[in-house]
Amino acid sequence: MSKTNPKANKASGLPRKRFYRARAHSNPLSDSHFPVPISPSHVDYSLHFPHYFPSVKNDDKNNAKVFFPKASSKKIQFADIGCGFGGLLVDLSTLFPETLMIGMEIRDKVTEYVKERVLALREGNPGQYQNISVVRTNSMKYIPNYFEKGQLSKMFFLFPDPHFKEKNHRRRVISPQLLDEYAYTLEVGGIIYTITDVEELGEWMKNCLEGHPLFEAIGEEELNADPVVKLLSSATEEGKKVARNEGQTFLAVARRIASSVETEFGK
């Protein structure tokens, strides 16, 4: 438990980042070795949200796990892709206390930090932070393994790796091809939030979203009224660094819209 974690701050119980530092950049196209669920139905919610999914048993007939949640209709609705040290998740947790959300991070040390941070916050604030968790995975490869069609209502891509070299643009986490997968997991009306301090990348993400047939840009008036937007540049370690340096940020936010087929059949 985090209260006995030797890497934690003795006063707060929170893990200290200096023990969990990792390389800032990672190649998402390389093979990584971590378990991946066969399908969204194989995601073990009891490991992530024990407050809501307290018990699990094996279904020997189907060789699968069966969950007995307090609220059987609950599913993850927010996904923070490349969540870093989990700052956005922590802030969103109290803003949307009944919404399950998960961070997806490819770096092992950073993922471990977020796990310890969540445990420490739960222990230090009984009844709170039960709705957030983190998983180590490669979201560019395995998004469909974690989320069903139309499951998510919000996805976040905050200060992603810019992959400056043109030959590495295929590594960018926002692309026309990947937006197809994100659109699959987002409900109609769901929102993608992106922000960066790299102008060229900001234009790239904006153009990808505006050029995709299943997304439409959200207007300034709606953005100003959205409490989540205010967190995009302040909740993460990268955002705070940009603010300290008085840097500029580039925001692109879009809504998932229905395709002609979905409109015709009401899906």
Phi, psi and omega in degrees: 000156186294336182291342176250010181292118181295345179267007183264155173290128186295328182283313185265338184082355181279145179295151180261128188300331185297341178272353186236017181294143179219171177302139182292332186242148180217144179275108183287351180269351179277157180283133176239154185250097174207154183292142179230130179295146180297323181204169178303330180289348179261004175287123183277093182295334182293334177286328184268322187227066185298337177296325183261335183231075191282341186222145181221144173220158179278135172263094188299328183296317182256003180053047181220167178264141179245133185255146177237074185282161172291327179230094190295340182276352183288134173220162176298133180244333180246138175231124177258105186275122186069057192288351180059226184273010169085014182299319180294317179303316182298316180291321179291331183303316181276338178285326178231072190294341181256008181257126177282134181216151184222143173263142180239118187223135184273337183276127188294315182295320180293319177299317180297322178300314182296320177302312180294324179297315180296316178300316181295320179294322178295318181291321183278346182224076184308132179089349180251164175062023177280350187259008180237151178200180182216151176222140174274119180197173175254100186292338178289341181252328196239016178308314181295343178283343185251332187230140178280171177299127177069019184283321188272149174250341177214139173230142184236135176227088187256121178050055179290163178301124183287338182044069190302317184295137183302324180294342180259005180300335178293346177274352183294141187282346172247121178205162178303321182292315181291330177297333174300316180290319179297320179297325178297318184276343179273139172289158174297127187098348177293160188235137170255129177248128174229147176206147179205162174255009178255112187301317182297319178293322177301318178293321178301310182294320178298315181294321178299315182292315183289335180272354182271134185292347182254013177225147173227143181293146177264135185288163184298321181298317179292321178298319181295334181269353183272115181296337180292323183302324181295336181276341188300325182258359185238342188275333186262160178299320180294318180297319179295323179294317178298318180296319179298324181271006180055040179277170180261147176240156184232117188254138172220119183231134184220153180254139174288126178247163183283144172282170179299324179292315179297322179294318183295319184258003176070033181257000000 
